[in-house]
Amino acid sequence: MAGGWVGAVQEVARKRRHGRLRKAMGDHCLLAGSPQNAADHYMTAIDLSRAVNDFVWLGSALEGHICAK
């Protein structure tokens, strides 16, 4: 039973890490002048952040997505 719980926690941490990375990639794309790539990265970050209830980073990714449009 504990192995399944540990695996679930690791999966949430992996998704959280990946979502935060994609948000940062969106920030860099936006700064580099590529709003379409930034919007794609932000959408992935939004999906992953919403899935793991990472609300601060979700709000940040939503803000970035609006700026990229």
C-alpha positions in Angstrom: 0.0 0.0 0.0 2.7 2.5 0.9 4.5 1.9 -2.4 1.5 3.1 -4.3 1.2 6.2 -2.2 4.9 7.0 -2.7 4.5 6.5 -6.4 1.5 8.9 -6.5 3.4 11.5 -4.5 6.4 11.2 -6.9 4.1 11.6 -9.9 2.5 14.8 -8.5 6.0 16.1 -7.9 7.1 15.2 -11.4 4.1 17.0 -12.9 4.5 20.0 -10.7 8.2 20.2 -11.7 7.4 19.9 -15.4 4.6 22.5 -15.2 6.9 25.0 -13.5 9.6 24.3 -16.1 7.2 24.9 -19.0 6.0 28.2 -17.4 9.6 29.3 -17.2 10.2 28.3 -20.8 7.1 30.4 -21.7 8.6 33.3 -19.9 11.9 33.0 -21.8 10.1 32.6 -25.1 8.1 35.7 -24.4 11.2 37.7 -23.5 12.9 36.4 -26.7 10.0 37.7 -28.8 8.2 34.5 -29.7 4.7 34.8 -28.3 3.3 31.8 -30.2 5.9 29.5 -28.6 5.3 31.2 -25.3 1.6 30.6 -25.5 2.2 26.9 -26.2 4.4 26.5 -23.2 2.0 28.4 -21.0 -0.9 26.2 -22.1 1.1 23.1 -21.1 2.0 24.7 -17.8 -1.7 25.6 -17.2 -2.8 22.1 -17.8 -0.2 20.5 -15.5 -0.6 23.1 -12.7 -4.3 22.7 -12.7 -3.9 18.9 -12.6 -1.8 19.0 -9.4 -3.5 22.0 -7.7 -0.4 24.2 -8.0 -2.5 27.4 -7.8 0.3 30.0 -7.5 2.0 28.7 -10.6 -1.3 28.2 -12.3 -2.1 31.9 -11.8 1.3 32.9 -13.1 1.0 30.7 -16.2 -2.5 32.2 -16.9 -1.1 35.7 -16.6 1.8 34.8 -19.0 -0.7 33.2 -21.4 -2.7 36.5 -21.5 0.4 38.5 -22.1 1.5 36.2 -25.0 -1.8 36.7 -26.8 
